[in-house]
């Protein structure tokens, strides 16, 4: 800039029109005086002309001197500004990183920011080599349009980080004071929790008053002590219900501790031969969400209901419009339903069917034997109540065993016209029609999701642990995760229906018993006394064990495919087995499930996972365990769900190998936790 001032004789600061006008007027007046002097006397005129020229020279000299002094002053000012600017970069509490314009290598870091790194040789290295957290911030700011600043917590301090894209520079402003204020406000948000003892009534009914009092005192003491540990308040509302009031900061500590209170109480009471389990639902408000205390309490109640529908013995933390967080769920769900509850549901269903003459029932996409059997059972109940019911099946998306069942149903006079396609159902459905979802509660994985949106209300009957995705127009929900199958639940409804109605026939009883057999793995998993009661009822109504074997017969090619999957198994520490099919080779869900079951019977495998290519282009994972590994939570992290010992998921836009990598990452995370 100094060079420019020396070269230039014109400066914008001196180009003032008033100065030029004044000089021009003065020059004209002097020239006029010289002319007048020449008129009166030549000598006088010559003298005055000489004086005018001298004045002009003096003014020109003064003007040049002014320009020179102004240039010097500007040079001194620029040097001073440059010095201050350099001092700012070096001394002020603002961190700066400059990157090479051609790559991501660091060109320069100012001394203020340098002290936060544990190394000094930053120049010439990529930010990923220095600090992965900062590198992630850089790429996020660089790639997301419209976002050029962000607040981060780094090196135990808070910074407002900005990115100058064109200059390839990041700057850091230390806002720890304000960050701590914001964090304190966040940590002091109130949380509300509902704590419920799942099996209190069942356990206490067998104890005398003294033992009951001992248990009550133990529960109250344990929960109160746990609450005080996290500076929270726990109040007993009833013998089996408690209220939790605390802060978000305390909740974070509870989550870090994985809510060990539920394990502590269960393990301690197990030693007394009556294990008590807890279901806890907790909610709070987000910083930018103006929820009222009553709304937070309502969400907490919904969360504990979700925990109960998932089998209890777990914690559900969820806020509005966000994904739930789960803790616990390590034990198989205990039987909590009663015959009274079954009768109430059966009577309600009967009344709804009598009021709706057109009924549709469907299970999940690619239905298994339990889904088809449950559909057949609902259709029979509709007939008992003089209503018309149609079974919605996409016959392009069924396996060989289900095809054999469909063929048998089409030959049965009672069911020949009952099976329709999703397109036929959409043409027939009316807003006041009644739709039953059986063996599934997630609308997105049903045979015809559009059918759910076309009616005013649906009924859900399922035995899978409840997930976050549910329909909005549910009239009645009966989700019992401790049941072996949906067929078991529906079989219990038969004895409460119209006695004058047509009883379940031989084929229907056979299909439903096949559903129970498959889902309980030949009555070995999730099997209680009521499972055998349901099987006994179906058997007494003509269920044919030989026909079940015909339905479940396996194709030789399927057997070979299953063997290929099993042959690919790889062990993952400590006791997991993962089998994967080749990329591009399609396997049916039944084959994958059978392969997972077979792997689970091998010595040294506590949980099995089969990763395979589905015929819809997605990659499926079928997961099994003997109950000591919760495969449901593992599958939920990959977008699926199911039972503690039986779960699955489907992943879009990935290869089989990529899905295996995702599964291994989840298993490694769970092992670390």
C-alpha positions as CSV (number, residue, x, y, z in Angstrom):
1,X,0.0,0.0,0.0
2,X,2.9,2.4,0.7
3,X,4.2,1.9,-2.9
4,X,0.8,2.9,-4.2
5,X,0.7,6.1,-2.2
6,X,4.2,7.1,-3.6
7,X,3.2,6.4,-7.1
8,X,-0.2,8.2,-7.0
9,X,-0.5,12.0,-6.9
10,X,-4.3,11.8,-6.5
11,X,-6.0,10.7,-3.4
12,X,-9.7,10.2,-3.0
13,X,-9.6,11.9,0.4
14,X,-8.3,15.1,-1.1
15,X,-10.7,15.2,-4.1
16,X,-13.2,17.5,-2.3
17,X,-15.3,19.6,-4.7
18,X,-15.5,22.5,-2.4
19,X,-11.6,22.8,-2.3
20,X,-11.4,22.7,-6.1
21,X,-14.2,25.3,-6.4
22,X,-12.5,27.6,-3.9
23,X,-9.2,27.4,-5.7
24,X,-10.8,27.9,-9.0
25,X,-12.7,31.0,-7.8
26,X,-9.5,32.4,-6.3
27,X,-7.6,31.9,-9.5
28,X,-10.3,33.6,-11.5
29,X,-10.3,36.6,-9.1
30,X,-6.6,37.0,-9.3
31,X,-6.7,36.7,-13.1
32,X,-9.5,39.4,-13.2
33,X,-7.3,41.7,-11.0
34,X,-4.4,41.2,-13.4
35,X,-6.6,42.1,-16.4
36,X,-8.0,45.2,-14.7
37,X,-4.5,46.2,-13.7
38,X,-3.3,45.9,-17.4
39,X,-6.2,48.2,-18.4
40,X,-5.2,50.9,-16.0
41,X,-1.4,50.5,-16.3
42,X,0.8,48.0,-18.2
43,X,3.5,48.1,-15.5
44,X,1.0,47.6,-12.7
45,X,-0.6,44.8,-14.7
46,X,2.8,43.1,-15.3
47,X,3.6,43.3,-11.6
48,X,0.3,41.9,-10.5
49,X,0.7,39.1,-13.1
50,X,4.0,38.2,-11.7
51,X,2.5,38.1,-8.2
52,X,-0.3,35.9,-9.4
53,X,2.2,33.4,-10.9
54,X,4.1,33.4,-7.6
55,X,0.9,32.7,-5.6
56,X,0.0,29.9,-8.0
57,X,3.5,28.4,-7.6
58,X,3.2,28.7,-3.8
59,X,-0.2,27.0,-3.8
60,X,1.0,24.2,-6.1
61,X,3.9,23.6,-3.7
62,X,1.6,23.7,-0.7
63,X,-0.7,21.2,-2.5
64,X,2.1,18.8,-3.2
65,X,3.4,19.1,0.3
66,X,-0.1,18.3,1.6
67,X,-0.3,15.3,-0.6
68,X,3.1,14.1,0.5
69,X,2.3,14.5,4.2
70,X,-1.0,12.8,3.7
71,X,0.7,9.8,2.0
72,X,3.2,9.5,4.8
73,X,0.4,9.6,7.4
74,X,-1.5,6.9,5.5
75,X,1.7,4.8,5.3
76,X,2.3,5.1,9.0
77,X,-1.4,4.2,9.7
78,X,-1.3,1.2,7.4
79,X,1.9,-0.1,9.1
80,X,0.3,0.4,12.4
81,X,-2.9,-1.4,11.4
82,X,-0.8,-4.3,9.9
83,X,1.1,-4.5,13.2
84,X,-2.1,-4.5,15.2
85,X,-3.6,-7.1,12.9
86,X,-0.7,-9.4,13.3
87,X,-0.8,-8.9,17.0
88,X,-4.5,-9.7,17.0
89,X,-3.8,-13.0,15.2
90,X,-1.1,-13.8,17.7
91,X,-2.5,-12.6,20.9
92,X,-6.3,-12.3,20.9
93,X,-8.3,-15.2,22.2
94,X,-9.4,-16.4,18.8
95,X,-8.1,-19.6,17.3
96,X,-7.4,-19.8,13.6
97,X,-6.5,-22.6,11.3
98,X,-5.5,-22.0,7.7
99,X,-5.7,-24.8,5.1
100,X,-3.9,-25.2,1.8
101,X,-6.3,-24.1,-1.0
102,X,-5.4,-27.2,-3.0
103,X,-5.9,-29.9,-0.3
104,X,-6.8,-30.3,3.4
105,X,-3.2,-29.9,4.7
106,X,-2.8,-27.4,7.5
107,X,-0.9,-24.2,6.4
108,X,-0.9,-22.3,9.7
109,X,-2.3,-22.4,13.3
110,X,-2.1,-19.3,15.5
111,X,-0.4,-19.6,18.9
112,X,-3.7,-19.2,20.8
113,X,-5.2,-22.4,19.3
114,X,-1.9,-24.2,19.3
115,X,-1.9,-24.6,23.0
116,X,-5.0,-26.8,22.8
117,X,-3.2,-29.5,20.8
118,X,-0.9,-32.0,22.4
119,X,1.6,-31.6,19.5
120,X,3.4,-28.7,17.7
121,X,4.1,-30.2,14.3
122,X,0.7,-29.4,12.8
123,X,1.9,-27.7,9.6
124,X,1.6,-30.0,6.6
125,X,-0.7,-32.6,8.2
126,X,-4.3,-33.3,7.6
127,X,-6.8,-32.4,10.4
128,X,-7.9,-36.0,10.6
129,X,-4.4,-36.9,11.7
130,X,-4.4,-34.3,14.5
131,X,-8.0,-34.5,15.9
132,X,-10.8,-36.6,14.4
133,X,-13.5,-34.6,16.3
134,X,-12.4,-31.3,14.7
135,X,-12.1,-32.9,11.3
136,X,-15.7,-34.1,11.6
137,X,-16.8,-30.5,12.5
138,X,-14.8,-29.1,9.5
139,X,-16.3,-31.5,7.0
140,X,-19.8,-31.0,8.4
141,X,-19.6,-27.2,8.1
142,X,-17.9,-27.4,4.7
143,X,-20.5,-29.8,3.2
144,X,-23.7,-28.5,4.7
145,X,-25.0,-25.6,2.7
146,X,-26.1,-22.6,4.7
147,X,-24.3,-23.7,7.9
148,X,-21.1,-21.9,8.6
149,X,-21.0,-21.9,12.4
150,X,-21.5,-24.4,15.2
151,X,-21.0,-24.6,18.9
152,X,-18.9,-27.6,20.1
153,X,-17.4,-28.9,23.3
154,X,-13.7,-29.6,22.8
155,X,-10.8,-30.0,25.2
156,X,-13.2,-29.4,28.2
157,X,-14.2,-26.0,26.8
158,X,-16.9,-24.6,24.6
159,X,-16.1,-23.0,21.2
160,X,-18.1,-21.3,18.5
161,X,-16.5,-22.6,15.4
162,X,-16.8,-20.8,12.1
163,X,-15.7,-21.8,8.6
164,X,-14.7,-19.4,5.8
165,X,-15.1,-21.6,2.8
166,X,-13.4,-19.3,0.2
167,X,-10.5,-18.5,2.5
168,X,-10.2,-22.2,3.6
169,X,-10.0,-21.1,7.2
170,X,-11.6,-22.1,10.5
171,X,-11.8,-19.8,13.5
172,X,-12.6,-20.7,17.1
173,X,-14.1,-18.3,19.7
174,X,-13.9,-19.5,23.3
175,X,-17.5,-19.2,24.7
176,X,-17.0,-21.5,27.7
177,X,-18.7,-19.1,30.0
178,X,-21.9,-19.1,27.9
179,X,-21.6,-22.7,27.1
180,X,-21.5,-23.6,30.7
181,X,-24.6,-21.5,31.4
182,X,-26.4,-23.2,28.5
183,X,-25.2,-26.6,29.7
184,X,-26.4,-25.8,33.2
185,X,-29.8,-24.8,31.9
186,X,-30.0,-28.0,29.9
187,X,-28.9,-30.2,32.8
188,X,-31.4,-28.5,35.1
189,X,-34.4,-29.4,32.9
190,X,-36.9,-31.5,34.9
191,X,-37.5,-35.1,34.1
192,X,-40.6,-37.1,35.0
193,X,-40.6,-40.9,35.4
194,X,-43.1,-43.5,36.2
195,X,-41.8,-46.7,37.9
196,X,-43.9,-49.8,37.8
197,X,-43.3,-53.2,39.5
198,X,-44.3,-55.5,36.6
199,X,-45.3,-58.6,38.5
200,X,-46.2,-57.2,41.9
201,X,-49.6,-58.7,42.1
202,X,-48.5,-62.2,41.0
203,X,-45.7,-62.3,43.4
204,X,-47.5,-60.9,46.4
205,X,-50.5,-63.1,46.1
206,X,-48.4,-66.0,47.3
207,X,-46.8,-64.3,50.3
208,X,-48.1,-63.7,53.8
209,X,-48.4,-60.2,55.2
210,X,-45.0,-60.2,56.9
211,X,-43.1,-61.2,53.8
212,X,-45.2,-58.7,51.8
213,X,-44.3,-55.9,54.2
214,X,-40.6,-56.9,54.0
215,X,-40.7,-56.7,50.2
216,X,-42.5,-53.4,50.2
217,X,-40.0,-51.8,52.5
218,X,-37.1,-53.3,50.5
219,X,-38.5,-51.8,47.2
220,X,-39.1,-48.4,48.8
221,X,-35.7,-48.3,50.4
222,X,-33.9,-49.4,47.2
223,X,-35.7,-46.9,44.9
224,X,-35.3,-44.0,47.4
225,X,-31.6,-44.7,47.8
226,X,-31.2,-44.9,44.1
227,X,-33.0,-41.6,43.7
228,X,-30.8,-39.8,46.3
229,X,-27.7,-41.2,44.6
230,X,-28.7,-39.1,41.5
231,X,-30.1,-36.1,43.5
232,X,-33.6,-37.1,42.4
233,X,-36.9,-37.6,44.2
234,X,-38.7,-40.9,44.3
235,X,-42.2,-41.0,45.8
236,X,-44.3,-44.1,46.3
237,X,-47.8,-43.7,44.8
238,X,-49.1,-47.2,45.3
239,X,-47.6,-50.6,46.3
240,X,-46.4,-51.2,42.8
241,X,-46.1,-47.7,41.4
242,X,-43.5,-44.9,42.1
243,X,-43.0,-41.4,40.7
244,X,-39.5,-40.1,39.8
245,X,-38.7,-36.4,39.7
246,X,-35.2,-35.3,38.7
247,X,-33.0,-33.4,36.3
248,X,-31.7,-34.1,32.9
249,X,-28.1,-34.1,34.2
250,X,-29.1,-36.8,36.7
251,X,-30.8,-38.7,33.8
252,X,-27.5,-38.7,31.9
253,X,-25.7,-40.2,34.9
254,X,-28.4,-42.8,35.2
255,X,-28.0,-43.7,31.5
256,X,-24.2,-44.0,31.9
257,X,-24.9,-46.4,34.7
258,X,-27.3,-48.3,32.4
259,X,-30.1,-48.1,35.1
260,X,-28.5,-50.8,37.2
261,X,-31.3,-50.5,39.7
262,X,-33.5,-52.8,37.6
263,X,-30.8,-55.5,37.6
264,X,-30.1,-54.9,41.3
265,X,-33.7,-55.4,42.4
266,X,-34.3,-58.4,40.0
267,X,-31.2,-60.2,41.1
268,X,-31.7,-59.6,44.8
269,X,-35.3,-60.7,44.8
270,X,-34.4,-63.7,42.7
271,X,-32.4,-65.0,45.6
272,X,-35.6,-64.9,47.6
273,X,-37.3,-67.0,44.9
274,X,-39.7,-64.3,43.7
275,X,-37.9,-62.1,41.2
276,X,-39.5,-58.6,40.9
277,X,-38.9,-56.6,37.7
278,X,-39.4,-52.9,37.0
279,X,-40.7,-51.0,34.0
280,X,-39.6,-47.4,33.9
281,X,-40.9,-44.7,31.5
282,X,-39.1,-41.3,31.5
283,X,-39.6,-38.1,29.5
284,X,-38.4,-34.5,29.5
285,X,-38.6,-31.5,27.2
286,X,-36.1,-30.5,24.6
287,X,-34.5,-27.1,25.0
288,X,-36.4,-25.5,22.2
289,X,-39.7,-27.4,22.9
290,X,-42.2,-25.5,25.1
291,X,-43.8,-28.6,26.6
292,X,-45.9,-28.3,29.7
293,X,-45.3,-30.4,32.8
294,X,-48.5,-32.3,32.2
295,X,-47.4,-33.1,28.6
296,X,-44.1,-34.4,29.9
297,X,-46.0,-36.6,32.4
298,X,-48.3,-37.9,29.7
299,X,-45.3,-38.9,27.6
300,X,-43.6,-40.6,30.6
301,X,-46.8,-42.6,31.1
302,X,-46.8,-43.6,27.4
303,X,-43.2,-44.6,27.8
304,X,-43.9,-47.0,30.7
305,X,-46.8,-48.4,28.7
306,X,-44.4,-49.0,25.8
307,X,-42.0,-50.7,28.3
308,X,-44.8,-53.0,29.5
309,X,-45.8,-53.9,25.9
310,X,-42.2,-54.8,25.2
311,X,-42.3,-57.3,28.0
312,X,-41.3,-55.2,31.0
313,X,-38.0,-55.3,32.9
314,X,-36.7,-52.3,31.0
315,X,-36.4,-48.6,30.8
316,X,-37.9,-46.5,27.9
317,X,-36.7,-42.9,27.5
318,X,-38.5,-40.9,24.8
319,X,-39.4,-37.3,24.1
320,X,-41.7,-35.9,21.5
321,X,-40.8,-36.7,17.9
322,X,-37.5,-38.4,18.8
323,X,-36.4,-42.0,18.8
324,X,-36.8,-43.9,22.1
325,X,-33.8,-45.1,24.1
326,X,-34.0,-48.5,25.7
327,X,-32.2,-50.0,28.7
328,X,-32.6,-53.4,30.3
329,X,-34.9,-56.0,28.7
330,X,-32.5,-58.8,29.6
331,X,-35.1,-61.3,30.7
332,X,-37.8,-63.1,28.9
333,X,-41.2,-61.5,29.4
334,X,-43.3,-63.1,32.1
335,X,-46.9,-64.1,31.6
336,X,-49.1,-61.3,32.7
337,X,-52.3,-61.8,30.8
338,X,-55.2,-63.4,32.5
339,X,-58.3,-65.2,31.2
340,X,-60.3,-62.2,32.3
341,X,-58.2,-60.0,30.0
342,X,-58.6,-62.5,27.1
343,X,-62.3,-62.6,27.6
344,X,-62.6,-58.8,27.6
345,X,-60.6,-58.5,24.4
346,X,-62.6,-61.4,22.8
347,X,-65.9,-59.8,23.7
348,X,-64.8,-56.4,22.4
349,X,-63.7,-57.9,19.1
350,X,-66.9,-59.7,18.8
351,X,-68.9,-56.5,19.3
352,X,-66.8,-54.6,16.8
353,X,-67.2,-57.4,14.2
354,X,-71.0,-57.4,14.7
355,X,-71.0,-53.6,14.0
356,X,-68.8,-53.9,10.9
357,X,-70.0,-56.2,8.2
358,X,-66.9,-55.9,6.0
359,X,-63.6,-57.0,7.7
360,X,-60.1,-57.4,6.3
361,X,-57.2,-59.2,8.1
362,X,-53.6,-59.3,7.1
363,X,-50.2,-60.1,8.6
364,X,-46.7,-58.9,7.8
365,X,-45.1,-58.9,4.3
366,X,-43.7,-62.3,3.4
367,X,-46.0,-64.0,5.9
368,X,-45.0,-67.0,8.0
369,X,-47.2,-69.8,9.3
370,X,-48.1,-67.8,12.4
371,X,-49.3,-64.8,10.4
372,X,-51.4,-67.0,8.0
373,X,-52.8,-69.0,10.9
374,X,-53.7,-65.8,12.8
375,X,-55.5,-64.5,9.7
376,X,-57.5,-67.8,9.4
377,X,-58.4,-67.5,13.1
378,X,-59.7,-64.0,12.8
379,X,-61.7,-65.0,9.8
380,X,-63.3,-67.8,11.7
381,X,-64.2,-65.4,14.6
382,X,-65.8,-63.1,12.1
383,X,-67.9,-66.0,10.8
384,X,-68.9,-66.8,14.3
385,X,-70.3,-63.3,14.6
386,X,-72.0,-63.4,11.2
387,X,-69.6,-61.0,9.5
388,X,-67.7,-61.2,6.2
389,X,-63.9,-61.3,6.5
390,X,-61.3,-61.4,3.8
391,X,-57.6,-62.5,4.2
392,X,-55.3,-60.1,2.3
393,X,-52.3,-61.9,0.9
394,X,-49.8,-60.9,-1.8
395,X,-49.2,-64.2,-3.4
396,X,-46.1,-62.9,-5.3
397,X,-44.4,-62.6,-1.9
398,X,-45.0,-65.9,-0.1
399,X,-42.8,-68.9,0.5
400,X,-43.4,-72.5,-0.5
401,X,-44.9,-73.6,2.8
402,X,-47.4,-70.7,2.7
403,X,-48.2,-71.6,-0.9
404,X,-49.2,-75.1,0.2
405,X,-51.4,-73.6,2.9
406,X,-53.1,-71.2,0.4
407,X,-53.8,-74.1,-2.0
408,X,-55.4,-76.0,0.8
409,X,-57.5,-73.0,1.8
410,X,-58.7,-72.5,-1.8
411,X,-60.0,-76.1,-1.8
412,X,-61.9,-75.6,1.5
413,X,-65.5,-74.5,0.9
414,X,-65.5,-72.2,3.9
415,X,-62.3,-70.3,2.8
416,X,-62.2,-70.7,-0.9
417,X,-63.3,-67.1,-1.6
418,X,-61.7,-65.6,1.4
419,X,-58.2,-64.9,0.1
420,X,-57.9,-61.7,-1.9
421,X,-54.9,-59.6,-3.2
422,X,-54.0,-56.1,-1.9
423,X,-55.3,-54.5,-5.0
424,X,-58.7,-56.2,-4.6
425,X,-58.8,-55.2,-1.0
426,X,-58.2,-51.5,-1.9
427,X,-61.1,-51.6,-4.3
428,X,-63.4,-53.2,-1.7
429,X,-62.5,-51.2,1.4
430,X,-64.6,-48.5,2.8
431,X,-63.7,-45.9,5.5
432,X,-66.0,-47.7,8.0
433,X,-64.4,-51.1,7.2
434,X,-62.5,-52.9,10.0
435,X,-58.9,-53.9,9.4
436,X,-57.1,-56.4,11.7
437,X,-53.3,-56.6,11.8
438,X,-52.1,-59.9,13.2
439,X,-48.6,-61.0,14.1
440,X,-47.4,-57.4,13.3
441,X,-48.0,-53.9,14.6
442,X,-45.7,-51.9,12.3
443,X,-47.7,-50.5,9.4
444,X,-44.7,-50.3,7.1
445,X,-44.1,-54.0,7.0
446,X,-47.7,-55.2,6.5
447,X,-48.9,-56.7,3.3
448,X,-50.8,-53.6,2.3
449,X,-49.9,-50.4,4.2
450,X,-52.3,-48.4,2.0
451,X,-55.2,-50.4,3.5
452,X,-54.4,-49.1,6.9
453,X,-54.7,-45.5,5.8
454,X,-58.0,-46.1,4.0
455,X,-60.0,-47.0,7.1
456,X,-61.0,-45.1,10.2
457,X,-59.7,-47.7,12.7
458,X,-57.7,-50.9,13.0
459,X,-57.3,-53.7,15.5
460,X,-53.8,-55.0,16.3
461,X,-53.1,-58.4,17.7
462,X,-49.4,-59.2,18.1
463,X,-47.0,-61.1,20.2
464,X,-43.8,-59.2,19.2
465,X,-42.3,-56.6,21.5
466,X,-43.7,-53.2,20.7
467,X,-41.6,-50.8,18.7
468,X,-41.9,-47.1,18.1
469,X,-43.7,-47.4,14.8
470,X,-47.4,-47.8,15.3
471,X,-50.5,-46.8,13.4
472,X,-52.4,-43.6,14.3
473,X,-55.9,-45.0,13.9
474,X,-55.8,-48.0,16.4
475,X,-59.2,-48.8,17.9
476,X,-58.0,-51.8,19.9
477,X,-54.5,-53.1,20.6
478,X,-53.6,-56.4,22.1
479,X,-49.8,-56.9,22.2
480,X,-48.6,-59.7,24.5
481,X,-44.9,-60.3,24.0
482,X,-44.8,-63.3,26.4
483,X,-47.1,-65.4,24.1
484,X,-45.6,-67.9,21.9
485,X,-47.5,-66.8,18.8
486,X,-50.4,-64.7,17.5
487,X,-52.2,-68.0,16.9
488,X,-52.0,-68.7,20.6
489,X,-53.6,-65.4,21.5
490,X,-56.4,-65.8,18.9
491,X,-57.1,-69.4,19.9
492,X,-58.1,-68.2,23.3
493,X,-60.8,-66.0,21.8
494,X,-62.7,-68.9,20.4
495,X,-64.3,-70.1,23.6
496,X,-65.8,-66.6,24.2
497,X,-67.6,-66.3,20.9
498,X,-71.1,-66.9,19.9
499,X,-71.7,-70.6,20.8
500,X,-74.2,-70.9,17.9
501,X,-71.5,-69.8,15.4
502,X,-69.6,-72.3,13.2
503,X,-66.7,-73.8,15.2
504,X,-63.1,-73.8,13.9
505,X,-62.8,-76.6,11.3
506,X,-60.1,-79.2,10.8
507,X,-58.0,-77.2,8.3
508,X,-58.1,-74.0,10.2
509,X,-57.2,-75.7,13.5
510,X,-54.3,-77.4,11.6
511,X,-52.9,-74.1,10.2
512,X,-53.1,-72.4,13.6
513,X,-51.4,-75.2,15.4
514,X,-48.7,-75.1,12.7
515,X,-48.3,-71.4,13.5
516,X,-47.8,-72.2,17.2
517,X,-45.4,-75.0,16.4
518,X,-43.2,-72.9,14.1
519,X,-43.0,-69.8,16.3
520,X,-42.4,-71.8,19.5
521,X,-39.8,-73.9,17.8
522,X,-41.6,-77.1,18.4
523,X,-42.8,-75.9,21.9
524,X,-39.3,-75.2,23.1
525,X,-39.2,-71.4,23.3
526,X,-41.6,-68.9,24.9
527,X,-43.9,-71.8,25.8
528,X,-46.1,-71.6,28.8
529,X,-49.0,-73.6,30.1
530,X,-51.4,-71.5,28.0
531,X,-49.5,-72.4,24.9
532,X,-50.3,-76.1,25.5
533,X,-53.9,-75.2,26.4
534,X,-54.3,-73.5,23.0
535,X,-52.6,-76.4,21.3
536,X,-54.9,-78.8,23.1
537,X,-58.0,-76.9,22.0
538,X,-56.9,-76.9,18.4
539,X,-56.0,-80.6,18.6
540,X,-59.5,-81.3,20.0
541,X,-61.0,-79.5,17.0
542,X,-59.2,-81.8,14.5
543,X,-55.8,-80.3,14.0
544,X,-53.8,-82.8,12.0
545,X,-50.2,-83.3,12.9
546,X,-49.5,-85.2,9.7
547,X,-50.8,-82.3,7.6
548,X,-48.7,-79.9,9.6
549,X,-45.6,-82.0,8.6
550,X,-46.8,-81.8,5.0
551,X,-47.1,-78.0,5.2
552,X,-43.7,-77.7,6.8
553,X,-41.9,-80.1,4.4
554,X,-38.7,-78.6,3.0
555,X,-37.6,-78.4,-0.6
556,X,-34.3,-80.1,-1.4
557,X,-32.9,-76.9,-2.9
558,X,-33.9,-75.0,0.2
559,X,-32.0,-77.5,2.3
560,X,-28.9,-77.0,0.1
561,X,-29.2,-73.2,0.3
562,X,-29.5,-73.4,4.1
563,X,-26.5,-75.6,4.3
564,X,-24.5,-73.1,2.2
565,X,-25.5,-70.3,4.6
566,X,-24.5,-72.4,7.6
567,X,-21.2,-73.3,6.0
568,X,-20.2,-69.6,5.8
569,X,-20.5,-69.0,9.5
570,X,-17.8,-67.0,11.2
571,X,-17.4,-66.6,15.0
572,X,-17.5,-63.3,16.7
573,X,-16.3,-62.9,20.3
574,X,-17.4,-64.0,22.7
575,X,-20.1,-66.4,21.5
576,X,-21.8,-65.1,18.3
577,X,-22.1,-66.8,15.0
578,X,-22.6,-64.8,11.8
579,X,-23.5,-66.5,8.5
580,X,-23.8,-64.5,5.3
581,X,-24.9,-65.3,1.8
582,X,-23.0,-64.1,-1.3
583,X,-23.8,-60.6,-2.7
584,X,-26.5,-61.0,-5.4
585,X,-27.7,-64.5,-4.4
586,X,-31.3,-64.3,-3.1
587,X,-32.5,-66.4,-0.2
588,X,-36.0,-66.6,1.3
589,X,-36.7,-65.4,4.8
590,X,-37.7,-68.9,5.8
591,X,-34.4,-70.4,4.8
592,X,-32.5,-67.7,6.6
593,X,-34.6,-68.2,9.8
594,X,-34.1,-72.0,9.6
595,X,-30.3,-71.4,9.2
596,X,-30.3,-69.1,12.2
597,X,-32.2,-71.8,14.2
598,X,-29.7,-74.5,13.1
599,X,-26.7,-72.4,14.0
600,X,-28.2,-71.8,17.5
601,X,-28.2,-75.5,18.1
602,X,-24.4,-75.6,17.6
603,X,-22.1,-75.8,20.6
604,X,-20.5,-72.5,21.6
605,X,-23.0,-70.3,19.9
606,X,-25.3,-68.2,22.2
607,X,-26.6,-66.0,19.4
608,X,-26.8,-66.5,15.6
609,X,-27.2,-64.0,12.8
610,X,-27.9,-64.8,9.2
611,X,-27.3,-62.0,6.7
612,X,-28.8,-62.5,3.2
613,X,-30.0,-60.9,0.1
614,X,-33.8,-60.7,-0.1
615,X,-35.8,-60.9,-3.3
616,X,-37.0,-57.3,-2.9
617,X,-33.4,-56.0,-3.1
618,X,-33.0,-55.3,0.6
619,X,-30.6,-57.2,2.9
620,X,-32.2,-59.1,5.6
621,X,-30.8,-60.2,9.0
622,X,-32.4,-63.1,10.9
623,X,-31.3,-63.2,14.6
624,X,-31.8,-65.9,17.2
625,X,-30.6,-66.6,20.7
626,X,-31.4,-68.8,23.6
627,X,-32.5,-65.8,25.7
628,X,-29.2,-64.9,27.4
629,X,-28.4,-62.5,24.5
630,X,-31.0,-59.8,23.6
631,X,-31.1,-59.9,19.9
632,X,-34.1,-57.6,19.8
633,X,-32.2,-54.6,20.9
634,X,-29.4,-55.5,18.5
635,X,-31.9,-55.6,15.6
636,X,-33.5,-52.4,16.8
637,X,-30.2,-50.6,16.4
638,X,-30.3,-51.7,12.7
639,X,-33.9,-50.6,12.2
640,X,-35.7,-53.9,13.0
641,X,-37.2,-55.5,16.1
642,X,-38.8,-58.7,17.4
643,X,-38.3,-60.7,20.6
644,X,-35.5,-61.0,23.0
645,X,-34.6,-64.4,21.5
646,X,-36.0,-64.0,18.0
647,X,-35.7,-60.8,15.9
648,X,-34.9,-59.6,12.4
649,X,-34.4,-56.5,10.3
650,X,-34.2,-55.4,6.7
651,X,-31.7,-52.8,5.5
652,X,-32.0,-50.9,2.2
653,X,-29.2,-49.7,-0.1
654,X,-26.4,-51.9,1.2
655,X,-24.6,-55.0,0.1
656,X,-24.5,-58.1,2.3
657,X,-20.9,-57.4,3.2
658,X,-21.8,-53.9,4.2
659,X,-24.7,-55.2,6.4
660,X,-22.3,-57.6,8.1
661,X,-19.9,-54.8,8.9
662,X,-22.8,-52.8,10.4
663,X,-23.9,-55.8,12.4
664,X,-20.3,-56.3,13.7
665,X,-20.1,-52.6,14.7
666,X,-23.3,-53.0,16.8
667,X,-22.0,-56.2,18.4
668,X,-18.7,-54.5,19.2
669,X,-20.5,-51.5,20.7
670,X,-22.7,-53.8,22.8
671,X,-19.7,-55.8,24.0
672,X,-17.9,-52.6,25.0
673,X,-20.9,-51.3,26.9
